[in-house]
Amino acid sequence: MKINIAIDGPSAAGKSTIAKILAERLGYVHLDTGAMYRCCALKARRNGIDLDDEEALCAMLENTDIQLTPQGDVYLDNEKVNDEIRTDENSLAASRVSSLGGVRREMVKRQQKMAEDKGFIMDGRDIGTVVLPDAEVKIFMTASAHARAVRRYEQNIAKHLPTGSIEEIAKEIAERDERDTTRSESPLRKADDAIAIDTSNMTIEEVVNAVYERALPYVKEDED
């Protein structure tokens, strides 16, 4: 029987990258929950909806289809939006909409439904504490604000996305950390039974191996 793996942590800690690689290694499905909030923010911005208007956002979500594919693609109402949702501007907008209780409850409901059959690696900010509190393996990934800013900057450059300086991105990341950790609805925090991994000075391969080792006992049991 397969398990679910929850990976939480602040913005740009590398959660999605690690989850995607690990999912390929284990033959699991990666669900990037942050992409769902980014989709909500993108659609709201496109439609001129106030990012703090909880009622309007929830009404919008009633007629919003968000699909996350095993290949890592993100579809918003049947439109592929992989790059559009990851601009710095949309990242900040996603942080705002994700702080609203009604929006989070709708997303959590969708995420829990997706993971019912097990075999999922889900990353976000409240997976181990709220979405999948019974996940067999829980990881809390952290990294310094500077290290995360460098990663986001290099990612934006590689994808030819608009980007600020590393210093500007670090400031935005710090602001998002503050918002995510102090919000009243599902704040970002480490689950009591989660393993903390500081990725500041680790390679992607090292992080993947560290998480894989935590899941290995369950994987071997499944193979037996």
Long-range contacts (C-beta under 8 A, 24 or more apart in sequence): 1-118, 1-222, 2-28, 2-118, 2-119, 2-222, 3-118, 3-119, 3-135, 3-136, 3-137, 3-215, 3-218, 3-222, 4-115, 4-118, 4-119, 4-120, 4-121, 4-122, 4-132, 4-134, 4-135, 4-136, 4-137, 5-120, 5-121, 5-122, 5-135, 5-136, 5-137, 5-138, 5-139, 5-211, 5-215, 6-122, 6-123, 6-127, 6-128, 6-131, 6-132, 6-135, 6-137, 6-138, 6-139, 6-191, 6-194, 7-121, 7-122, 7-123, 7-124, 7-127, 7-138, 7-139, 7-140, 7-141, 7-211, 8-123, 8-124, 8-125, 8-126, 8-127, 8-128, 8-129, 8-138, 8-139, 8-140, 8-141, 8-188, 8-190, 8-191, 8-194, 9-123, 9-125, 9-139, 9-140, 9-141, 9-142, 9-143, 9-188, 10-125, 10-142, 10-143, 10-148, 10-173, 10-176, 10-177, 10-180, 10-188, 11-91, 11-95, 11-148, 11-152, 11-173, 11-176, 11-177, 11-180, 12-143, 12-148, 12-149, 12-151, 12-152, 12-173, 13-141, 13-142, 13-143, 13-148, 13-199, 14-141, 14-143, 14-151, 14-199, 14-204, 14-207, 15-123, 15-124, 15-141, 16-123, 17-204, 18-123, 18-141, 18-199, 18-204, 18-207, 18-208, 18-211, 19-121, 19-122, 19-123, 20-72, 21-204, 21-208, 22-121, 22-208, 22-211, 22-212, 22-215, 23-70, 23-121, 25-208, 25-212, 26-121, 26-212, 26-215, 26-219, 27-119, 28-119, 28-120, 28-121, 29-70, 29-119, 29-120, 29-121, 30-68, 30-70, 30-72, 30-120, 30-121, 30-122, 30-123, 31-68, 31-111, 31-114, 31-115, 31-120, 31-121, 31-122, 31-123, 32-68, 32-72, 32-74, 32-123, 32-124, 33-107, 33-111, 33-122, 33-123, 33-124, 33-127, 33-131, 34-94, 34-123, 34-124, 34-125, 35-66, 35-68, 35-74, 35-85, 36-66, 36-68, 36-107, 36-110, 36-111, 37-94, 37-97, 37-98, 37-103, 37-107, 38-74, 38-85, 38-86, 38-90, 38-91, 38-94, 39-64, 39-66, 39-74, 39-76, 39-81, 39-85, 40-64, 40-66, 40-94, 40-97, 40-98, 40-103, 40-107, 41-85, 41-90, 41-93, 41-94, 41-96, 41-97, 42-76, 42-81, 42-84, 42-85, 42-90, 42-93, 43-76, 43-77, 44-93, 44-97, 45-90, 45-93, 51-93, 51-96, 51-97, 52-96, 52-100, 54-100, 54-101, 54-102, 54-103, 55-102, 57-97, 57-100, 57-102, 57-103, 58-102, 58-103, 58-106, 61-103, 61-106, 66-110, 68-114, 83-159, 83-161, 86-155, 86-159, 86-161, 87-156, 87-161, 87-162, 88-152, 88-156, 88-161, 88-162, 88-163, 88-164, 88-169, 88-172, 89-162, 91-172, 91-176, 92-172, 92-175, 92-176, 95-176, 95-179, 95-180, 96-179, 98-125, 98-180, 98-183, 99-179, 99-180, 99-183, 99-185, 100-185, 101-184, 101-185, 104-185, 104-186, 108-186, 125-180, 125-186, 125-188, 126-186, 126-187, 126-188, 128-190, 128-191, 128-193, 128-194, 129-186, 129-189, 129-191, 130-186, 133-191, 136-215, 136-218, 137-211, 137-214, 137-215, 137-218, 138-191, 138-193, 138-194, 138-195, 139-194, 139-195, 139-197, 139-211, 139-214, 140-190, 140-191, 140-194, 140-195, 140-196, 140-197, 141-196, 141-197, 141-199, 141-207, 142-196, 142-197, 142-198, 142-199, 142-200, 143-198, 143-199, 143-200, 144-200, 145-170, 145-173, 145-174, 145-177, 146-170, 147-199, 147-200, 147-201, 148-173, 149-173
